[in-house]
Each structure stands twice: as structure tokens, then as C-alpha cells.
Amino acid sequence: MAGRKRSHCFCVTINHADWSKSCLGEYLTAGNLVKRLAIGEEKYSPPLDPDTGSVDDTVAVGRHHHCFIDFVDNYFLVEVQDIINLFLGGDPYSLDIQVCKSPKAWLI
């Protein structure tokens, strides 16, 4: 377990999301879990099939959600993944989770 550290600042990208960014914001701020939160929504077109990655006009316009989360407590990266997966309800979304050194990195 050498090299594993807890942190409170994370950047999470959820690819091919099919809900509004406000749903995730409501989930993360419902309890005393998050100190600060910023969520950006990026729509992309043409629509891509999430399974194949190829253009598919029958698929709705896709969204990526970029979330900058400053938790109240420190967590391991895998714990943040569990928190996000709980919100996703087991659906197989593509996630990218990174540790941020500080909330100042959000402004870059």
C-alpha cells in the first residue's frame, strides 16, 4: 500500500452521462460530504454509441460531466469511486478519477 494517500480534492469525469449535472450535484451535496463542488457539462455531437465509440444518429446527444469535488473528509481514490458508483447505481459508465493537489487547480 506504499504511495497510497488520502486526499479531499478530486477531479471526476463521467463519460456518456444521460442525466443533468444538477442530479449529481444534489446527490453529492445532500449530506455533509462535500465542502465545495463545481460541475461542468460538456455536450458532444455527433452522438456516439457508448459501446462501440462509433457515430450513431439513433443515440441522443451525449454529455461528459467534469466534477471538481472538495470533500469534508479525506478519502482514498477507490473510496471516491465507490461514492460515484453508488450514485450511478451500478450502470457501467466510463469514469476518470484523479486526485487534485488543491482547489486552486480548478481555476487553471
Secondary structure, DSSP 8 states (H G I E B T S, - for coil): -TT---EEEEEEEEEEE-S-HHHHHHHHHSSS-EEEEEEEEEEESS-B-TTT-SB-TTS--EEEEEEEEEEEEEE-HHHHHHHHHHHHTT---EEEEEE-S-GGGGG-
